[in-house]
């Protein structure tokens, strides 16, 4: 019986020296119980040129080799082969062969009919479906019986986003940003990125945006044409509307910071007013809602998605309570985004980060350092983390962007 091979030739390309990717690859191999031999290494001669390394990877068993290859694939290593991607039929709706290729958020290509083709709809934790000579990422629940699914690693290569000296220091900052001077510098960097972007800016926000007094700052950014979409939950919209109608957020006066008598009723009164009007957009048209973030979004015709949860009161008519529908709406809205600004909402930020391809610039702002760390841990490698009060950040950012 022929013994299964326990070695493979892999290649990695890009700014692998500047980004310390090559040393990470070596560490993964050794820690995984494997060995490597550098077969070829062409280093870029300038800070713009990329490098190419080709390695022979060996392991004690075929199983350990496959495990190593899967780990290295996420770092951008692909098996050097002329073989086409392995395609197998989906076993039933929402079920695929067990050796399916699980996608990353990096640019991916598969080898088909003797050439490499680009995989579209790139996102992490999906499967690649091939139809009519084209390849696209789908969520598992979207697969139907009989569709062709990419399996294994043969004929698959990924292109991670590398940190290049030419791209500036847009790398994940896990250290706390505490002083006003440091926050100001971070805001300057973000404002510059927003001005230079060519695609749309999408904001992912939580109710803390309202509680910390960032409403007018975001309204200025919307009026200034900087915001291309808002992804959030029921809570932000409810408290924004409560603030617009009654001047409170969770029953606390947003100007004085003191509780209001019977103020605990105000968020329910706000929901009731919107229900009576037939929705947020109707409330704006009927001049019931005259200010606030939701008002400015409607007036500027900027799309928004409200994703529901078990905690929601109401919810508002526009809130999507079906989680599959809410995910799909989020995914539609982030298409074409060049930059995403995440403001104090861990769950919505992580959910959005899972949908984003790695080349979308992501800025996560939260007073809690663990939130920005969790975002990075989920694979959002192109994330800039800023640990500060979201109200202060939005105020400074609006001042940088908007003169009025």
N, C-alpha and C positions, 0 to 999 in steps of 0.2 A: 504494500500500500504506500502510495506516494506521501511523503511527509509534508505537511503544510509549511510554507515559508515563514521564517521568523525574523526576516529583515525586509526593509523597504527603502527605496530612495525617495527623499522628500526635498522640496525646494521652497525657499521663502525669499520674497522680494520686497523692497521698499527701504524706508529709513530705519533699517533694523539695528544700526549701530547707535545713532542718536537717541533712539527710543528705548535702548536697552532690551529690545525684543529678543535679540539673538542670545543674550545671556539667560533670559527667562526660558528660552527654548532648551538650552543646555541643562538648566536646573530641572526642568520638567522631565527630561529624559533620564537623568541620573536618579532623581527621586522616585521615578516610576519603575526603577529596576532595569532600565535599558542601557545601551551603550550607543555612542555615535562616532562617526568618522567623517571629517570634513572632506568631501570629494572635490569641491570647487568653491571658491569664494572670490567674488569680484566686488571690491569696495568702491563706492562712489568717490570720485576724485574731488568733488566740490560739495558745498552744502546743499546744492540743488539735486545733484545726481543721486539716484538710488543705488542700493547694493543688492547683490544676489548671492545667496549661499545654497549649496546643494550638499545634503548630508545622507549618509547611509545609517539608518536606525536599525538596531537589532535588539531582540528581547528573548528571554528564555523560552517563552511559549507563544503560540499564535494569539491566544487570548490577551496576553500582556501587550503584544505588539499592537493589536487592534485598539486596546485601551489607550496606549501611548499616542497612536495616530489620531484618535478622536480628540485628545487633549491638545495635541499640536495643531490640529486643524483650526481650533479657535484662535491660535496665535498667528495664523496665516500660512502655515505649512501645508503644502498639498503634495500628494503622491505623484511622482513623475511617471506618467504612463500615457500611452497612446490609446488606451481603452476608453470606450465611451462610458458615460454614466450608466450605472445599472438601474434598469427600470422594471418595476414589478406592479402588478395590478392591485388596486385597493380591494381588500377582502369583502368589505361591506360598507355601507354608509358610515362615516365617522370612524373608520377602522382601517389601518394600513399594516403592511408587513412589519414584523418586529424590528428588522434591521434598517428601518427608514432613516434617512439623513435628517437630523434635527438642525434647523437653521440658526445662524447667529444674526446679529444686526449689521454685519459687515457686507460689503459688496461681494456678491457671489457669482461664479460662472460655472456652467456644466459643459462637459464635452459631449457633443451630439453630432452625428453625421460628419465626423472628421474635423469639426471646428468647435471653438469655445463660444458659447452664447451667454448673454447676460441674463441673470434671473431678476425678474421684476417684482415689485411689491415687497421689497426686502424688509424683513422684521425678524426678531428673535422668536424662538420656540414655535416654529411652524414647520411645514413639510413642503417639498418642492413638487409641483405637479407639472407634467409635460403634456402639452396639447398642441397639435399642429406644428411641431417644430419649435414651439416657444415654451419657456419655463417661467413659472410664477410661484411665489410663496402663498400658501393658504393655511388657515387655521385648521386644526384637525377636524373640528366639527363641520367644516365646509366641504370635506372630501366626500365624493359619492362613489359607490361601488363600481369597480372596473376601470377607474382612472389610473393613469400611469404615474407612479410615485418613484422618486429618486431614492435609492437605497445604497447603503455603504458609502465609502469614501472615494472609490475609483471614479475618475472623471469629474471630480468636484474640487474647485479651488476658491479660496476666499482672499480678500484684499483688506486687511485691517487698516484702520485710520492711524497713521503714524504721526508722532510728534516731530515736526520738522522745524528747524531753526527759522525757516522763512515764514512759518505760520504764527510766530509769536508764542507767547506763553499761555496758550489756551489749554491748560491741563487742569486736572482735578485738584482743587485746593482743599485738603482735609483739615488744615489747621484753622483754628478759630480766628475770625476777623472781629476784633473787639473795639479798637480805637476808631474815633471818628475819621482820622486821617486815612486809615486803611480802608474803611468803608467807602470813603470818598474816591480813593484810587480805583477800587473795584467798580464803583458806579461809572466812573469815567471810561473804563474799559468796555463795560456793557453798553453804554450810550454810543460809543464809537462803533461797536459791532452792529448795533441797531441801525445807525445811520448808513453804514456801508453795505448792509444786506441788500440782496436783489429779490429774494423770495419773501414770503410773508412771515410775520412774527405772530406766533400763537401764544396766548397766555393761559396757563393752568393755575387756577387760584382756589384757595380755601376761604372759609368764613373769617379767618383771622385778618384777612385784607380789610374787612369792614370794621372789626373790633379795634384794630390798631390805627384807624383814621386814614387809611390809604385811598378812600373812595374818590376824593377830588383829584388826587394825583393820577389815578387810572383814568378818570373822566377826561383829564387834560390830554393824556396820551391817545385816547380814543378820538377826541375832537381833532387832534393833530394828525390823524391818519396813520399812526404807528401800529395800531392793533389790527390784525387780520382775522382774529377769531378768539373765542374764550371757551375753554373746557373747564367745567366745574361740576359741583353737585347742587342739590336743592338748597343747601344751607346758605351758600354765598348769596344766591338770588333772593332768598327769603329775607335775610338780614339787611341786604342792600335796599330792598323795597321797604322793609320796616323803618330803616333809617330815613329814606326819602319821604315816607308818609307821616311818621310820628317822631322823627329825630332821635330814635333810640336803636340800640342793637342789643338783643337779648334783654331788653327792658332797661338798659343803662343809657342815660343821656350821653350821646356821642360828643357833645360839646363840653359838658361839665364833668363827665366821667362819674356821675352819681346815679344811683338807682332812682327810677321814677315810680311813683305810686301806681299800682296796678300795671306796671310796665311789663310784667311777665306775660300779659295777654297780647302784647303788641305784635309779636311775630304771627300769632294765629289770626289777629285782625288783618294783618297784611295779606296773609294767604286768602282770607275770606274776601277781601277787596278785589284781588286778582281773579278769584273764582267768579265773583259777580260780574266782572268785566269780560270774562271769557278768555283770559290769558294775558300774558305780559304785553304782547304787541297791541292787543285791543285796548289795554289800560293806557298805553302811550297815545294811541290814536284818539281815545276819548278824553285825553288830558287829565286822567285820574293820576297817572304816574308822570311827574314833571321833572324829575332829577334822578341822579344816581347812575351807577354803572350800567344796569340793565336798560335804563332809559336812553343813555348815550349810545349803547350798542344798537338798539332798535332804530334810533334816529339816523345813525350813520350806516345802517344796513350791514352791520358787521355780524356774521353768524355766531351763534353760541350753542353749546350742548350742555344740558343739565342731566347728569347721571344720578339716578336715585339710589337709596340705600335703606337698610332696615331702620335707621334712626330717624328717617324723615317724618316731619309733621306735614300734613296736607296730602301729598305734595302739591306743588304748583302744577298747573295744567301742562306746561311745557316739559316737565320733568319726565325722563324716560325711565320707567320702572323695570322694564325687561333688560337684564344685564347683557344678554347677547346683542340686543338692539343698541344699547348704550355703547358697547364696545365698537360696534360697526359705525356708529355715528362719530365717535372719537376718531376712528381710523380714517374716515372720509375727510374729516376736518383738518387733519394734520398733513394730508397730501399737499405737496408743494410748499410745505413750511421749510424755511431755511434756518429758523431760529425759534426756540421754545423757551419761554420764561416761566419758571415754576415757582409759585409764591405760597409757601406755608400750607402745603397739603400733601402729606406723605403718600397716601393711598392713590390719589389721582395722579400724582407725579410719577410714581413707580409704574402704574398702569400705562400711562402715556409713554414713559421711557421704554417699556417693553415693545411698543408699537413703532418706535422711531428707528430708522436706519442710522448707522453710526456717524454718518457725515452731517447730520443735523446738529447744529450748535445748540447746546442745552445749558441754561443757567438756572440753578436751583438756589433759592433764597429761603432760609429758615433760621429761626433762633435756636433750634435744636440741632447740634452737630451730627447726631445719629441719623437724621433724615437725609442729609446730603451724602453721608457715608453709605446708607442703604441704597441710594440711587446709583452710586458708583458700583456697589457690589452686585447690582442686577445687570451689569454689563454696559452701562451707559458711559462709555469711555470718553466721549467728547463732552463731558459735563464740567462746568465751572461752578464750584460750590462756594456760596457766600453765607457765612453764619452771622446774622444780624437781625435786628427788628425789621419786619417787612414794611411797616409803616414808614420808618426812616428811609429805607432803601427806595421805596416808591416815590417818596417826596423828593429825594435827591435826584432820582432818575428823571422825573417829570421836569424838574428845574433845568436839567442838562438838555433835555430834548425840546421843551416847549418854552417859548419866550413870553407867550401871553399870560 
